[in-house]
Amino acid sequence: MITDKIDNIDKYKEISPDICAFLKNLDQDIHCGKYWINHDDFANVDIYETKSHEDCVFESHKNYIDIQLVLEGQERLDFIDIGSLSVKVPYDVEKDLIFYYNPEKTPNSIILEKGNFAMLFPYEAHKPQMRLMSDGQNVKKVVIKIKYK
Protein backbone atom coordinates (compact mmCIF):
# COMPACT_ATOMS: atom_id res chain seq x y z
CA MET A 1 0.00 0.00 0.00
CA ILE A 2 1.08 3.55 -0.71
CA THR A 3 -0.19 6.50 1.25
CA ASP A 4 0.82 10.06 0.50
CA LYS A 5 -0.44 13.61 0.00
CA ILE A 6 -2.48 14.26 -3.13
CA ASP A 7 0.11 16.90 -4.11
CA ASN A 8 2.58 14.04 -4.74
CA ILE A 9 0.24 11.86 -6.83
CA ASP A 10 2.08 12.43 -10.10
CA LYS A 11 5.30 10.92 -8.67
CA TYR A 12 3.95 7.36 -8.93
CA LYS A 13 4.53 5.58 -12.27
CA GLU A 14 1.49 3.32 -11.76
CA ILE A 15 -0.74 6.38 -12.01
CA SER A 16 -1.28 7.75 -15.51
CA PRO A 17 -1.20 11.49 -16.21
CA ASP A 18 -4.95 11.56 -16.91
CA ILE A 19 -5.71 10.05 -13.49
CA CYS A 20 -3.31 12.52 -11.83
CA ALA A 21 -5.04 15.41 -13.61
CA PHE A 22 -8.49 14.11 -12.59
CA LEU A 23 -7.45 13.87 -8.94
CA LYS A 24 -5.54 17.15 -8.77
CA ASN A 25 -8.42 19.06 -10.39
CA LEU A 26 -11.14 17.32 -8.41
CA ASP A 27 -13.70 19.71 -6.98
CA GLN A 28 -15.05 18.59 -3.60
CA ASP A 29 -18.51 19.60 -4.86
CA ILE A 30 -18.42 16.80 -7.46
CA HIS A 31 -21.69 14.85 -7.57
CA CYS A 32 -21.85 11.22 -6.47
CA GLY A 33 -21.62 8.72 -9.28
CA LYS A 34 -19.29 6.99 -11.71
CA TYR A 35 -16.85 8.96 -13.88
CA TRP A 36 -14.83 7.39 -16.69
CA ILE A 37 -11.29 8.79 -16.80
CA ASN A 38 -10.11 6.80 -19.82
CA HIS A 39 -10.94 3.53 -21.58
CA ASP A 40 -9.90 1.33 -18.60
CA ASP A 41 -9.98 3.51 -15.49
CA PHE A 42 -12.84 5.19 -13.67
CA ALA A 43 -13.80 6.93 -10.43
CA ASN A 44 -16.67 6.28 -8.04
CA VAL A 45 -17.75 9.17 -5.82
CA ASP A 46 -19.88 8.36 -2.80
CA ILE A 47 -21.15 9.86 0.45
CA TYR A 48 -21.77 7.63 3.48
CA GLU A 49 -21.63 7.56 7.27
CA THR A 50 -18.64 5.79 8.78
CA LYS A 51 -19.40 2.53 10.59
CA SER A 52 -18.11 0.57 13.58
CA HIS A 53 -15.15 -1.77 13.14
CA GLU A 54 -17.46 -4.76 13.55
CA ASP A 55 -19.77 -3.57 10.76
CA CYS A 56 -16.98 -3.25 8.19
CA VAL A 57 -15.38 -6.08 6.25
CA PHE A 58 -12.09 -6.74 4.48
CA GLU A 59 -12.24 -6.77 0.70
CA SER A 60 -9.88 -7.01 -2.24
CA HIS A 61 -9.99 -6.86 -6.02
CA LYS A 62 -8.23 -8.90 -8.71
CA ASN A 63 -8.50 -6.57 -11.67
CA TYR A 64 -8.16 -3.08 -10.23
CA ILE A 65 -5.85 -1.01 -8.05
CA ASP A 66 -7.78 1.33 -5.75
CA ILE A 67 -6.83 4.90 -5.02
CA GLN A 68 -9.00 6.12 -2.16
CA LEU A 69 -9.20 9.84 -1.50
CA VAL A 70 -11.43 11.44 1.14
CA LEU A 71 -12.91 14.77 0.02
CA GLU A 72 -14.79 15.53 3.27
CA GLY A 73 -14.55 13.95 6.72
CA GLN A 74 -12.21 11.27 8.05
CA GLU A 75 -12.18 7.50 8.23
CA ARG A 76 -9.98 4.67 9.41
CA LEU A 77 -8.81 2.16 6.80
CA ASP A 78 -7.22 -1.15 7.80
CA PHE A 79 -5.11 -3.13 5.36
CA ILE A 80 -3.35 -6.51 5.29
CA ASP A 81 -1.86 -8.94 2.79
CA ILE A 82 -4.55 -11.28 1.41
CA GLY A 83 -2.30 -14.31 2.12
CA SER A 84 -3.13 -14.10 5.82
CA LEU A 85 -6.93 -14.07 5.33
CA SER A 86 -9.70 -16.62 4.86
CA VAL A 87 -12.31 -15.98 2.18
CA LYS A 88 -15.79 -15.20 3.51
CA VAL A 89 -17.51 -14.50 0.17
CA PRO A 90 -15.84 -15.92 -2.96
CA TYR A 91 -14.75 -13.77 -5.86
CA ASP A 92 -17.55 -12.04 -7.77
CA VAL A 93 -16.29 -11.56 -11.34
CA GLU A 94 -18.85 -8.86 -12.22
CA LYS A 95 -18.06 -6.76 -9.15
CA ASP A 96 -14.34 -7.68 -9.03
CA LEU A 97 -14.74 -8.23 -5.30
CA ILE A 98 -13.75 -10.76 -2.63
CA PHE A 99 -14.75 -10.47 1.05
CA TYR A 100 -12.71 -11.93 3.93
CA TYR A 101 -13.15 -12.87 7.56
CA ASN A 102 -11.41 -10.63 10.06
CA PRO A 103 -7.85 -11.87 10.60
CA GLU A 104 -6.36 -13.12 13.84
CA LYS A 105 -3.31 -10.98 13.11
CA THR A 106 -3.72 -7.28 13.83
CA PRO A 107 -3.89 -5.38 10.53
CA ASN A 108 -2.19 -2.09 9.72
CA SER A 109 -4.30 1.06 9.97
CA ILE A 110 -4.22 4.55 8.55
CA ILE A 111 -6.47 7.58 8.87
CA LEU A 112 -7.75 8.92 5.57
CA GLU A 113 -8.53 12.61 5.63
CA LYS A 114 -8.76 15.42 3.12
CA GLY A 115 -5.57 15.83 1.13
CA ASN A 116 -4.23 12.29 1.63
CA PHE A 117 -4.72 9.19 -0.50
CA ALA A 118 -4.20 5.46 -0.13
CA MET A 119 -3.27 3.26 -3.11
CA LEU A 120 -4.13 -0.41 -2.63
CA PHE A 121 -3.00 -3.25 -4.88
CA PRO A 122 -4.85 -6.53 -5.62
CA TYR A 123 -2.71 -8.47 -3.10
CA GLU A 124 -3.80 -6.12 -0.30
CA ALA A 125 -7.13 -6.48 1.44
CA HIS A 126 -8.59 -3.33 2.91
CA LYS A 127 -11.37 -2.50 5.32
CA PRO A 128 -12.58 1.05 4.60
CA GLN A 129 -15.36 3.26 5.98
CA MET A 130 -14.54 2.77 9.67
CA ARG A 131 -15.29 5.52 12.13
CA LEU A 132 -12.57 7.04 14.26
CA MET A 133 -14.61 7.67 17.39
CA SER A 134 -17.75 6.15 18.87
CA ASP A 135 -19.96 8.26 16.59
CA GLY A 136 -19.99 7.97 12.83
CA GLN A 137 -19.43 10.94 10.57
CA ASN A 138 -20.35 11.73 7.00
CA VAL A 139 -17.57 11.11 4.51
CA LYS A 140 -17.39 12.02 0.86
CA LYS A 141 -14.83 9.89 -0.95
CA VAL A 142 -13.63 9.18 -4.44
CA VAL A 143 -12.26 5.74 -5.29
CA ILE A 144 -10.26 5.55 -8.49
CA LYS A 145 -10.20 2.11 -10.12
CA ILE A 146 -7.01 1.57 -12.16
CA LYS A 147 -6.98 -1.48 -14.44
CA TYR A 148 -4.35 -3.90 -13.11
CA LYS A 149 -2.32 -5.28 -15.98
Buried (B, 14 or more C-beta within 10 A) or exposed (E): BBBEEBEEBBEBEEBBEEBBEBBEEBEEEEEEEEBEBEEBBBBBBEEBEBBEEEEBBBBBBEBBBBBBBBBBBBBBBBBBBBEEBEEEEEEEEEEBBBBBEBBEEEBEEBBBEBEBBBBBBBEBBBBBBBBBEEEBBEBBBBBBBBEBE
